Amino acid sequence: PRVKNRPKSSAGIELNGVTETMKGTMSSQQNDQLIRFSFVDEPVRGQWVRLNQVLADALVHQTYPTPITDLLEQMFAAVAMFADNLKFNDAVALQSQGNGALVRSLAECREQTLLRGIAHLSDAVAAPADDAPLAAWLGQGRLAISLIPPADSEQQTYQGLIDLQAASLAESLEHYFANSEQLPTRLFFARSDQSVTGLLLQRLPVEDSATEVSQDHANEVWQTIQMLADTLSHDELAELPAVTLVHRLFHEYPCRFYPPRELSFRCTCSRGKTDRTLRVLEPQDLDDLLEDLGEVQVDCECCGTRYRYDPVDIAALRHPPSGDTPVLH
Protein backbone atom coordinates (compact mmCIF):
# COMPACT_ATOMS: atom_id res chain seq x y z
CA PRO A 1 0.00 0.00 0.00
CA ARG A 2 1.04 3.58 -0.63
CA VAL A 3 0.02 6.25 1.85
CA LYS A 4 0.76 9.90 1.08
CA ASN A 5 -1.77 11.55 3.39
CA ARG A 6 -3.92 10.51 6.28
CA PRO A 7 -7.36 9.33 5.11
CA LYS A 8 -10.18 11.84 5.49
CA SER A 9 -13.07 9.42 5.83
CA SER A 10 -14.20 8.32 9.27
CA ALA A 11 -15.05 4.70 10.08
CA GLY A 12 -16.03 5.43 13.68
CA ILE A 13 -14.87 4.77 17.21
CA GLU A 14 -16.33 2.25 19.63
CA LEU A 15 -15.92 2.84 23.37
CA ASN A 16 -16.26 -0.69 24.68
CA GLY A 17 -17.50 -0.84 28.27
CA VAL A 18 -16.72 2.83 28.82
CA THR A 19 -19.17 4.75 31.00
CA GLU A 20 -20.14 8.39 30.51
CA THR A 21 -17.79 9.32 33.36
CA MET A 22 -14.96 7.45 31.66
CA LYS A 23 -15.71 9.18 28.37
CA GLY A 24 -15.14 12.51 30.06
CA THR A 25 -11.88 11.25 31.51
CA MET A 26 -10.79 9.88 28.14
CA SER A 27 -11.26 13.26 26.49
CA SER A 28 -9.11 15.10 29.05
CA GLN A 29 -5.34 15.14 29.43
CA GLN A 30 -5.49 11.60 30.85
CA ASN A 31 -2.43 11.91 33.07
CA ASP A 32 -1.25 8.65 34.66
CA GLN A 33 -3.57 6.52 32.55
CA LEU A 34 -3.18 3.63 30.17
CA ILE A 35 -5.79 2.99 27.50
CA ARG A 36 -6.01 -0.13 25.35
CA PHE A 37 -7.63 -0.18 21.94
CA SER A 38 -8.05 -2.63 19.10
CA PHE A 39 -8.79 -2.35 15.41
CA VAL A 40 -12.21 -3.89 14.79
CA ASP A 41 -12.00 -7.11 12.75
CA GLU A 42 -8.26 -6.61 12.19
CA PRO A 43 -5.39 -8.45 13.96
CA VAL A 44 -3.86 -5.27 15.38
CA ARG A 45 -4.01 -3.91 18.90
CA GLY A 46 -2.68 -0.78 20.51
CA GLN A 47 -1.95 0.92 23.80
CA TRP A 48 -1.57 4.53 24.77
CA VAL A 49 -0.09 5.68 28.08
CA ARG A 50 0.60 9.10 29.57
CA LEU A 51 2.53 9.55 32.83
CA ASN A 52 2.75 12.76 34.78
CA GLN A 53 2.50 12.51 38.57
CA VAL A 54 4.15 9.09 38.44
CA LEU A 55 7.25 10.73 36.99
CA ALA A 56 7.19 13.53 39.54
CA ASP A 57 6.99 11.03 42.40
CA ALA A 58 9.58 8.66 40.94
CA LEU A 59 12.21 11.24 40.02
CA VAL A 60 11.87 13.82 42.82
CA HIS A 61 14.60 12.24 44.96
CA GLN A 62 17.18 11.76 42.19
CA THR A 63 18.94 14.04 39.74
CA TYR A 64 20.05 12.45 36.48
CA PRO A 65 21.60 13.72 33.24
CA THR A 66 18.90 14.58 30.71
CA PRO A 67 19.44 11.45 28.55
CA ILE A 68 19.00 9.19 31.61
CA THR A 69 15.88 11.05 32.72
CA ASP A 70 14.47 10.61 29.21
CA LEU A 71 15.42 6.93 29.23
CA LEU A 72 13.79 6.25 32.60
CA GLU A 73 10.60 8.04 31.56
CA GLN A 74 10.39 5.93 28.40
CA MET A 75 11.09 2.78 30.41
CA PHE A 76 8.21 3.63 32.76
CA ALA A 77 5.84 4.08 29.82
CA ALA A 78 7.05 0.90 28.12
CA VAL A 79 6.85 -1.36 31.18
CA ALA A 80 3.33 -0.10 31.97
CA MET A 81 2.22 -1.15 28.47
CA PHE A 82 4.01 -4.51 28.67
CA ALA A 83 2.47 -5.31 32.06
CA ASP A 84 -0.98 -4.44 30.74
CA ASN A 85 -0.54 -6.87 27.85
CA LEU A 86 0.44 -9.82 30.03
CA LYS A 87 -1.73 -12.11 32.11
CA PHE A 88 0.75 -11.72 34.95
CA ASN A 89 -0.26 -9.79 38.04
CA ASP A 90 3.11 -9.68 39.79
CA ALA A 91 6.15 -7.58 38.86
CA VAL A 92 7.12 -6.87 35.26
CA ALA A 93 10.49 -5.15 35.03
CA LEU A 94 12.47 -3.49 32.28
CA GLN A 95 16.05 -3.27 33.52
CA SER A 96 19.59 -2.72 32.33
CA GLN A 97 23.01 -3.52 33.73
CA GLY A 98 26.43 -2.67 32.37
CA ASN A 99 29.93 -1.41 33.05
CA GLY A 100 29.49 1.97 31.36
CA ALA A 101 28.39 5.32 32.70
CA LEU A 102 24.93 3.84 33.34
CA VAL A 103 25.59 1.00 35.77
CA ARG A 104 21.99 -0.11 36.08
CA SER A 105 18.44 1.09 35.54
CA LEU A 106 15.06 -0.27 36.54
CA ALA A 107 11.45 0.46 35.70
CA GLU A 108 9.00 -1.91 37.34
CA CYS A 109 5.22 -2.29 37.16
CA ARG A 110 3.43 -4.36 39.82
CA GLU A 111 -0.18 -5.49 39.75
CA GLN A 112 -0.39 -3.80 36.31
CA THR A 113 -0.81 -0.38 37.97
CA LEU A 114 1.99 0.37 40.46
CA LEU A 115 5.25 1.81 39.12
CA ARG A 116 8.67 2.43 40.60
CA GLY A 117 12.17 2.82 39.18
CA ILE A 118 15.69 4.11 39.59
CA ALA A 119 19.04 4.46 37.81
CA HIS A 120 22.60 4.22 39.13
CA LEU A 121 25.44 6.06 37.42
CA SER A 122 29.14 5.30 37.63
CA ASP A 123 31.51 7.65 39.43
CA ALA A 124 34.44 6.30 37.44
CA VAL A 125 33.16 6.25 33.84
CA ALA A 126 32.60 9.48 31.93
CA ALA A 127 29.14 10.02 30.47
CA PRO A 128 28.94 9.83 26.66
CA ALA A 129 27.44 12.56 24.51
CA ASP A 130 23.78 13.36 25.11
CA ASP A 131 22.78 11.89 21.74
CA ALA A 132 24.76 8.67 22.25
CA PRO A 133 22.85 5.37 21.82
CA LEU A 134 21.82 3.33 24.84
CA ALA A 135 24.63 0.83 24.24
CA ALA A 136 27.19 3.61 24.71
CA TRP A 137 25.79 4.37 28.17
CA LEU A 138 25.78 0.70 29.20
CA GLY A 139 29.20 -0.28 27.86
CA GLN A 140 29.38 -4.07 28.05
CA GLY A 141 25.88 -4.57 29.32
CA ARG A 142 22.44 -5.91 28.70
CA LEU A 143 18.82 -4.86 28.70
CA ALA A 144 16.10 -7.29 29.72
CA ILE A 145 12.39 -7.72 30.30
CA SER A 146 11.72 -9.78 33.44
CA LEU A 147 8.61 -11.36 34.91
CA ILE A 148 9.23 -11.57 38.65
CA PRO A 149 6.95 -13.75 40.82
CA PRO A 150 6.54 -13.13 44.56
CA ALA A 151 9.48 -14.08 46.78
CA ASP A 152 7.51 -16.93 48.38
CA SER A 153 6.42 -18.37 45.02
CA GLU A 154 7.80 -21.54 43.46
CA GLN A 155 7.66 -19.90 40.03
CA GLN A 156 10.92 -18.97 38.37
CA THR A 157 11.74 -15.49 37.11
CA TYR A 158 11.44 -15.25 33.34
CA GLN A 159 13.90 -13.00 31.56
CA GLY A 160 14.05 -12.01 27.90
CA LEU A 161 17.26 -10.34 26.73
CA ILE A 162 17.02 -7.37 24.36
CA ASP A 163 19.56 -6.65 21.65
CA LEU A 164 21.24 -3.26 22.08
CA GLN A 165 22.32 -2.70 18.49
CA ALA A 166 19.54 -0.20 17.82
CA ALA A 167 20.09 3.47 18.60
CA SER A 168 16.96 4.04 20.72
CA LEU A 169 14.99 2.20 23.38
CA ALA A 170 11.93 2.09 21.09
CA GLU A 171 13.86 0.44 18.25
CA SER A 172 15.52 -2.04 20.63
CA LEU A 173 12.12 -3.10 22.00
CA GLU A 174 10.62 -3.33 18.51
CA HIS A 175 13.40 -5.72 17.49
CA TYR A 176 12.86 -7.80 20.63
CA PHE A 177 9.15 -8.31 20.01
CA ALA A 178 9.61 -9.03 16.32
CA ASN A 179 12.45 -11.52 16.78
CA SER A 180 11.89 -13.09 20.21
CA GLU A 181 8.10 -12.95 20.55
CA GLN A 182 7.19 -13.07 16.83
CA LEU A 183 4.93 -10.06 17.34
CA PRO A 184 5.71 -7.22 14.92
CA THR A 185 5.54 -4.07 17.06
CA ARG A 186 5.92 -0.32 16.70
CA LEU A 187 6.70 1.93 19.66
CA PHE A 188 6.64 5.73 19.87
CA PHE A 189 7.53 8.01 22.79
CA ALA A 190 7.14 11.76 23.22
CA ARG A 191 8.03 13.97 26.16
CA SER A 192 6.61 17.30 27.26
CA ASP A 193 7.84 19.44 30.15
CA GLN A 194 5.98 17.38 32.73
CA SER A 195 4.87 14.14 31.10
CA VAL A 196 5.83 11.29 28.81
CA THR A 197 3.45 9.60 26.38
CA GLY A 198 3.87 6.21 24.78
CA LEU A 199 2.05 4.55 21.88
CA LEU A 200 2.37 0.84 21.10
CA LEU A 201 0.97 -0.86 18.01
CA GLN A 202 1.23 -4.62 17.67
CA ARG A 203 0.37 -7.04 14.88
CA LEU A 204 -1.33 -10.17 16.22
CA PRO A 205 -1.15 -13.62 14.60
CA VAL A 206 -3.98 -14.59 12.27
CA GLU A 207 -5.78 -17.87 12.80
CA ASP A 208 -4.09 -20.98 11.42
CA SER A 209 -7.16 -21.60 9.27
CA ALA A 210 -6.99 -18.14 7.66
CA THR A 211 -7.00 -18.16 3.87
CA GLU A 212 -4.19 -16.67 1.84
CA VAL A 213 -6.48 -13.78 0.92
CA SER A 214 -7.16 -13.09 4.61
CA GLN A 215 -3.45 -13.22 5.43
CA ASP A 216 -2.62 -10.83 2.59
CA HIS A 217 -5.34 -8.46 3.79
CA ALA A 218 -3.98 -8.55 7.37
CA ASN A 219 -0.47 -7.84 6.10
CA GLU A 220 -1.71 -4.92 4.01
CA VAL A 221 -3.62 -3.44 6.98
CA TRP A 222 -0.55 -3.71 9.19
CA GLN A 223 1.63 -2.02 6.59
CA THR A 224 -0.89 0.80 6.19
CA ILE A 225 -1.23 1.31 9.93
CA GLN A 226 2.54 1.52 10.26
CA MET A 227 2.78 4.10 7.48
CA LEU A 228 0.05 6.19 9.07
CA ALA A 229 1.76 5.93 12.47
CA ASP A 230 5.00 7.17 10.92
CA THR A 231 3.24 10.46 10.11
CA LEU A 232 2.72 11.08 13.83
CA SER A 233 4.46 14.20 15.08
CA HIS A 234 6.14 14.58 18.45
CA ASP A 235 3.71 17.31 19.54
CA GLU A 236 0.66 15.28 18.54
CA LEU A 237 1.77 12.33 20.64
CA ALA A 238 2.85 14.51 23.57
CA GLU A 239 -0.34 16.59 23.73
CA LEU A 240 -3.41 14.85 22.27
CA PRO A 241 -5.75 12.61 24.29
CA ALA A 242 -5.81 8.97 23.27
CA VAL A 243 -9.11 8.87 21.36
CA THR A 244 -8.36 12.09 19.49
CA LEU A 245 -4.89 10.87 18.56
CA VAL A 246 -5.97 7.44 17.33
CA HIS A 247 -8.93 8.87 15.42
CA ARG A 248 -6.70 11.46 13.76
CA LEU A 249 -4.17 8.83 12.71
CA PHE A 250 -6.43 5.96 11.72
CA HIS A 251 -9.68 7.41 10.37
CA GLU A 252 -9.93 4.56 7.95
CA TYR A 253 -10.19 1.83 10.56
CA PRO A 254 -12.81 1.57 13.31
CA CYS A 255 -11.24 1.20 16.75
CA ARG A 256 -12.61 -0.22 19.96
CA PHE A 257 -11.45 1.49 23.16
CA TYR A 258 -11.44 -0.11 26.60
CA PRO A 259 -11.77 1.47 30.06
CA PRO A 260 -8.62 3.32 31.16
CA ARG A 261 -6.28 1.85 33.73
CA GLU A 262 -5.14 4.28 36.43
CA LEU A 263 -1.40 4.21 37.20
CA SER A 264 0.48 5.43 40.25
CA PHE A 265 3.92 5.43 41.85
CA ARG A 266 4.42 3.12 44.79
CA CYS A 267 7.67 1.95 46.31
CA THR A 268 8.20 -1.51 47.78
CA CYS A 269 10.39 -0.43 50.68
CA SER A 270 9.28 -1.15 54.25
CA ARG A 271 10.56 -1.13 57.80
CA GLY A 272 10.64 -4.92 57.74
CA LYS A 273 12.85 -5.05 54.65
CA THR A 274 15.19 -2.49 56.19
CA ASP A 275 15.34 -4.57 59.38
CA ARG A 276 16.46 -7.60 57.38
CA THR A 277 19.14 -5.56 55.61
CA LEU A 278 20.60 -4.28 58.87
CA ARG A 279 20.63 -7.75 60.42
CA VAL A 280 23.22 -8.97 57.92
CA LEU A 281 25.64 -6.11 58.70
CA GLU A 282 28.51 -6.53 61.11
CA PRO A 283 27.44 -5.57 64.65
CA GLN A 284 30.55 -3.38 65.05
CA ASP A 285 29.56 -1.35 62.00
CA LEU A 286 26.19 -0.60 63.55
CA ASP A 287 27.82 0.25 66.88
CA ASP A 288 30.18 2.68 65.13
CA LEU A 289 27.26 4.43 63.44
CA LEU A 290 25.41 4.71 66.74
CA GLU A 291 28.48 6.16 68.42
CA ASP A 292 29.12 8.69 65.65
CA LEU A 293 25.56 9.75 64.83
CA GLY A 294 23.43 8.60 67.74
CA GLU A 295 21.25 6.62 65.34
CA VAL A 296 21.37 4.54 62.16
CA GLN A 297 19.63 6.04 59.13
CA VAL A 298 18.63 4.08 56.03
CA ASP A 299 17.26 6.04 53.06
CA CYS A 300 15.27 4.42 50.26
CA GLU A 301 16.70 5.53 46.92
CA CYS A 302 13.40 5.01 45.08
CA CYS A 303 11.04 7.04 47.24
CA GLY A 304 13.26 8.92 49.70
CA THR A 305 11.70 7.40 52.82
CA ARG A 306 14.12 7.54 55.75
CA TYR A 307 14.12 4.76 58.34
CA ARG A 308 15.70 5.70 61.69
CA TYR A 309 17.07 3.29 64.28
CA ASP A 310 18.08 4.42 67.76
CA PRO A 311 20.07 2.22 70.20
CA VAL A 312 16.87 0.58 71.45
CA ASP A 313 15.87 -0.32 67.88
CA ILE A 314 19.29 -1.79 67.14
CA ALA A 315 19.17 -3.84 70.34
CA ALA A 316 15.78 -5.19 69.27
CA LEU A 317 17.24 -6.24 65.91
CA ARG A 318 19.83 -8.31 67.73
CA HIS A 319 17.15 -10.18 69.65
CA PRO A 320 14.39 -10.60 67.07
CA PRO A 321 11.12 -12.44 67.73
CA SER A 322 11.16 -16.17 67.26
CA GLY A 323 11.41 -17.12 63.60
CA ASP A 324 13.41 -14.05 62.53
CA THR A 325 17.07 -14.24 61.60
CA PRO A 326 19.33 -12.99 64.42
CA VAL A 327 22.52 -11.07 63.92
CA LEU A 328 25.55 -13.31 64.13
CA HIS A 329 28.16 -12.25 66.69
C-alpha positions as CSV (number, residue, x, y, z in Angstrom):
1,P,0.0,0.0,0.0
2,R,1.0,3.6,-0.6
3,V,0.0,6.2,1.8
4,K,0.8,9.9,1.1
5,N,-1.8,11.5,3.4
6,R,-3.9,10.5,6.3
7,P,-7.4,9.3,5.1
8,K,-10.2,11.8,5.5
9,S,-13.1,9.4,5.8
10,S,-14.2,8.3,9.3
11,A,-15.0,4.7,10.1
12,G,-16.0,5.4,13.7
13,I,-14.9,4.8,17.2
14,E,-16.3,2.2,19.6
15,L,-15.9,2.8,23.4
16,N,-16.3,-0.7,24.7
17,G,-17.5,-0.8,28.3
18,V,-16.7,2.8,28.8
19,T,-19.2,4.7,31.0
20,E,-20.1,8.4,30.5
21,T,-17.8,9.3,33.4
22,M,-15.0,7.4,31.7
23,K,-15.7,9.2,28.4
24,G,-15.1,12.5,30.1
25,T,-11.9,11.2,31.5
26,M,-10.8,9.9,28.1
27,S,-11.3,13.3,26.5
28,S,-9.1,15.1,29.0
29,Q,-5.3,15.1,29.4
30,Q,-5.5,11.6,30.9
31,N,-2.4,11.9,33.1
32,D,-1.3,8.7,34.7
33,Q,-3.6,6.5,32.6
34,L,-3.2,3.6,30.2
35,I,-5.8,3.0,27.5
36,R,-6.0,-0.1,25.4
37,F,-7.6,-0.2,21.9
38,S,-8.0,-2.6,19.1
39,F,-8.8,-2.3,15.4
40,V,-12.2,-3.9,14.8
41,D,-12.0,-7.1,12.7
42,E,-8.3,-6.6,12.2
43,P,-5.4,-8.4,14.0
44,V,-3.9,-5.3,15.4
45,R,-4.0,-3.9,18.9
46,G,-2.7,-0.8,20.5
47,Q,-1.9,0.9,23.8
48,W,-1.6,4.5,24.8
49,V,-0.1,5.7,28.1
50,R,0.6,9.1,29.6
51,L,2.5,9.6,32.8
52,N,2.8,12.8,34.8
53,Q,2.5,12.5,38.6
54,V,4.1,9.1,38.4
55,L,7.2,10.7,37.0
56,A,7.2,13.5,39.5
57,D,7.0,11.0,42.4
58,A,9.6,8.7,40.9
59,L,12.2,11.2,40.0
60,V,11.9,13.8,42.8
61,H,14.6,12.2,45.0
62,Q,17.2,11.8,42.2
63,T,18.9,14.0,39.7
64,Y,20.1,12.5,36.5
65,P,21.6,13.7,33.2
66,T,18.9,14.6,30.7
67,P,19.4,11.4,28.6
68,I,19.0,9.2,31.6
69,T,15.9,11.0,32.7
70,D,14.5,10.6,29.2
71,L,15.4,6.9,29.2
72,L,13.8,6.3,32.6
73,E,10.6,8.0,31.6
74,Q,10.4,5.9,28.4
75,M,11.1,2.8,30.4
76,F,8.2,3.6,32.8
77,A,5.8,4.1,29.8
78,A,7.0,0.9,28.1
79,V,6.8,-1.4,31.2
80,A,3.3,-0.1,32.0
81,M,2.2,-1.1,28.5
82,F,4.0,-4.5,28.7
83,A,2.5,-5.3,32.1
84,D,-1.0,-4.4,30.7
85,N,-0.5,-6.9,27.8
86,L,0.4,-9.8,30.0
87,K,-1.7,-12.1,32.1
88,F,0.7,-11.7,35.0
89,N,-0.3,-9.8,38.0
90,D,3.1,-9.7,39.8
91,A,6.2,-7.6,38.9
92,V,7.1,-6.9,35.3
93,A,10.5,-5.1,35.0
94,L,12.5,-3.5,32.3
95,Q,16.0,-3.3,33.5
96,S,19.6,-2.7,32.3
97,Q,23.0,-3.5,33.7
98,G,26.4,-2.7,32.4
99,N,29.9,-1.4,33.1
100,G,29.5,2.0,31.4
101,A,28.4,5.3,32.7
102,L,24.9,3.8,33.3
103,V,25.6,1.0,35.8
104,R,22.0,-0.1,36.1
105,S,18.4,1.1,35.5
106,L,15.1,-0.3,36.5
107,A,11.4,0.5,35.7
108,E,9.0,-1.9,37.3
109,C,5.2,-2.3,37.2
110,R,3.4,-4.4,39.8
111,E,-0.2,-5.5,39.7
112,Q,-0.4,-3.8,36.3
113,T,-0.8,-0.4,38.0
114,L,2.0,0.4,40.5
115,L,5.3,1.8,39.1
116,R,8.7,2.4,40.6
117,G,12.2,2.8,39.2
118,I,15.7,4.1,39.6
119,A,19.0,4.5,37.8
120,H,22.6,4.2,39.1
121,L,25.4,6.1,37.4
122,S,29.1,5.3,37.6
123,D,31.5,7.7,39.4
124,A,34.4,6.3,37.4
125,V,33.2,6.2,33.8
126,A,32.6,9.5,31.9
127,A,29.1,10.0,30.5
128,P,28.9,9.8,26.7
129,A,27.4,12.6,24.5
130,D,23.8,13.4,25.1
131,D,22.8,11.9,21.7
132,A,24.8,8.7,22.3
133,P,22.9,5.4,21.8
134,L,21.8,3.3,24.8
135,A,24.6,0.8,24.2
136,A,27.2,3.6,24.7
137,W,25.8,4.4,28.2
138,L,25.8,0.7,29.2
139,G,29.2,-0.3,27.9
140,Q,29.4,-4.1,28.0
141,G,25.9,-4.6,29.3
142,R,22.4,-5.9,28.7
143,L,18.8,-4.9,28.7
144,A,16.1,-7.3,29.7
145,I,12.4,-7.7,30.3
146,S,11.7,-9.8,33.4
147,L,8.6,-11.4,34.9
148,I,9.2,-11.6,38.6
149,P,7.0,-13.8,40.8
150,P,6.5,-13.1,44.6
151,A,9.5,-14.1,46.8
152,D,7.5,-16.9,48.4
153,S,6.4,-18.4,45.0
154,E,7.8,-21.5,43.5
155,Q,7.7,-19.9,40.0
156,Q,10.9,-19.0,38.4
157,T,11.7,-15.5,37.1
158,Y,11.4,-15.2,33.3
159,Q,13.9,-13.0,31.6
160,G,14.1,-12.0,27.9
161,L,17.3,-10.3,26.7
162,I,17.0,-7.4,24.4
163,D,19.6,-6.6,21.7
164,L,21.2,-3.3,22.1
165,Q,22.3,-2.7,18.5
166,A,19.5,-0.2,17.8
167,A,20.1,3.5,18.6
168,S,17.0,4.0,20.7
169,L,15.0,2.2,23.4
170,A,11.9,2.1,21.1
171,E,13.9,0.4,18.3
172,S,15.5,-2.0,20.6
173,L,12.1,-3.1,22.0
174,E,10.6,-3.3,18.5
175,H,13.4,-5.7,17.5
176,Y,12.9,-7.8,20.6
177,F,9.1,-8.3,20.0
178,A,9.6,-9.0,16.3
179,N,12.5,-11.5,16.8
180,S,11.9,-13.1,20.2
181,E,8.1,-13.0,20.5
182,Q,7.2,-13.1,16.8
183,L,4.9,-10.1,17.3
184,P,5.7,-7.2,14.9
185,T,5.5,-4.1,17.1
186,R,5.9,-0.3,16.7
187,L,6.7,1.9,19.7
188,F,6.6,5.7,19.9
189,F,7.5,8.0,22.8
190,A,7.1,11.8,23.2
191,R,8.0,14.0,26.2
192,S,6.6,17.3,27.3
193,D,7.8,19.4,30.1
194,Q,6.0,17.4,32.7
195,S,4.9,14.1,31.1
196,V,5.8,11.3,28.8
197,T,3.4,9.6,26.4
198,G,3.9,6.2,24.8
199,L,2.1,4.6,21.9
200,L,2.4,0.8,21.1
201,L,1.0,-0.9,18.0
202,Q,1.2,-4.6,17.7
203,R,0.4,-7.0,14.9
204,L,-1.3,-10.2,16.2
205,P,-1.1,-13.6,14.6
206,V,-4.0,-14.6,12.3
207,E,-5.8,-17.9,12.8
208,D,-4.1,-21.0,11.4
209,S,-7.2,-21.6,9.3
210,A,-7.0,-18.1,7.7
211,T,-7.0,-18.2,3.9
212,E,-4.2,-16.7,1.8
213,V,-6.5,-13.8,0.9
214,S,-7.2,-13.1,4.6
215,Q,-3.5,-13.2,5.4
216,D,-2.6,-10.8,2.6
217,H,-5.3,-8.5,3.8
218,A,-4.0,-8.5,7.4
219,N,-0.5,-7.8,6.1
220,E,-1.7,-4.9,4.0
221,V,-3.6,-3.4,7.0
222,W,-0.6,-3.7,9.2
223,Q,1.6,-2.0,6.6
224,T,-0.9,0.8,6.2
225,I,-1.2,1.3,9.9
226,Q,2.5,1.5,10.3
227,M,2.8,4.1,7.5
228,L,0.1,6.2,9.1
229,A,1.8,5.9,12.5
230,D,5.0,7.2,10.9
231,T,3.2,10.5,10.1
232,L,2.7,11.1,13.8
233,S,4.5,14.2,15.1
234,H,6.1,14.6,18.4
235,D,3.7,17.3,19.5
236,E,0.7,15.3,18.5
237,L,1.8,12.3,20.6
238,A,2.8,14.5,23.6
239,E,-0.3,16.6,23.7
240,L,-3.4,14.9,22.3
241,P,-5.8,12.6,24.3
242,A,-5.8,9.0,23.3
243,V,-9.1,8.9,21.4
244,T,-8.4,12.1,19.5
245,L,-4.9,10.9,18.6
246,V,-6.0,7.4,17.3
247,H,-8.9,8.9,15.4
248,R,-6.7,11.5,13.8
249,L,-4.2,8.8,12.7
250,F,-6.4,6.0,11.7
251,H,-9.7,7.4,10.4
252,E,-9.9,4.6,7.9
253,Y,-10.2,1.8,10.6
254,P,-12.8,1.6,13.3
255,C,-11.2,1.2,16.7
256,R,-12.6,-0.2,20.0
257,F,-11.4,1.5,23.2
258,Y,-11.4,-0.1,26.6
259,P,-11.8,1.5,30.1
260,P,-8.6,3.3,31.2
261,R,-6.3,1.8,33.7
262,E,-5.1,4.3,36.4
263,L,-1.4,4.2,37.2
264,S,0.5,5.4,40.3
265,F,3.9,5.4,41.8
266,R,4.4,3.1,44.8
267,C,7.7,1.9,46.3
268,T,8.2,-1.5,47.8
269,C,10.4,-0.4,50.7
270,S,9.3,-1.1,54.3
271,R,10.6,-1.1,57.8
272,G,10.6,-4.9,57.7
273,K,12.9,-5.0,54.7
274,T,15.2,-2.5,56.2
275,D,15.3,-4.6,59.4
276,R,16.5,-7.6,57.4
277,T,19.1,-5.6,55.6
278,L,20.6,-4.3,58.9
279,R,20.6,-7.8,60.4
280,V,23.2,-9.0,57.9
281,L,25.6,-6.1,58.7
282,E,28.5,-6.5,61.1
283,P,27.4,-5.6,64.7
284,Q,30.5,-3.4,65.0
285,D,29.6,-1.3,62.0
286,L,26.2,-0.6,63.6
287,D,27.8,0.3,66.9
288,D,30.2,2.7,65.1
289,L,27.3,4.4,63.4
290,L,25.4,4.7,66.7
291,E,28.5,6.2,68.4
292,D,29.1,8.7,65.7
293,L,25.6,9.8,64.8
294,G,23.4,8.6,67.7
295,E,21.3,6.6,65.3
296,V,21.4,4.5,62.2
297,Q,19.6,6.0,59.1
298,V,18.6,4.1,56.0
299,D,17.3,6.0,53.1
300,C,15.3,4.4,50.3
301,E,16.7,5.5,46.9
302,C,13.4,5.0,45.1
303,C,11.0,7.0,47.2
304,G,13.3,8.9,49.7
305,T,11.7,7.4,52.8
306,R,14.1,7.5,55.8
307,Y,14.1,4.8,58.3
308,R,15.7,5.7,61.7
309,Y,17.1,3.3,64.3
310,D,18.1,4.4,67.8
311,P,20.1,2.2,70.2
312,V,16.9,0.6,71.5
313,D,15.9,-0.3,67.9
314,I,19.3,-1.8,67.1
315,A,19.2,-3.8,70.3
316,A,15.8,-5.2,69.3
317,L,17.2,-6.2,65.9
318,R,19.8,-8.3,67.7
319,H,17.2,-10.2,69.6
320,P,14.4,-10.6,67.1
321,P,11.1,-12.4,67.7
322,S,11.2,-16.2,67.3
323,G,11.4,-17.1,63.6
324,D,13.4,-14.0,62.5
325,T,17.1,-14.2,61.6
326,P,19.3,-13.0,64.4
327,V,22.5,-11.1,63.9
328,L,25.5,-13.3,64.1
329,H,28.2,-12.2,66.7
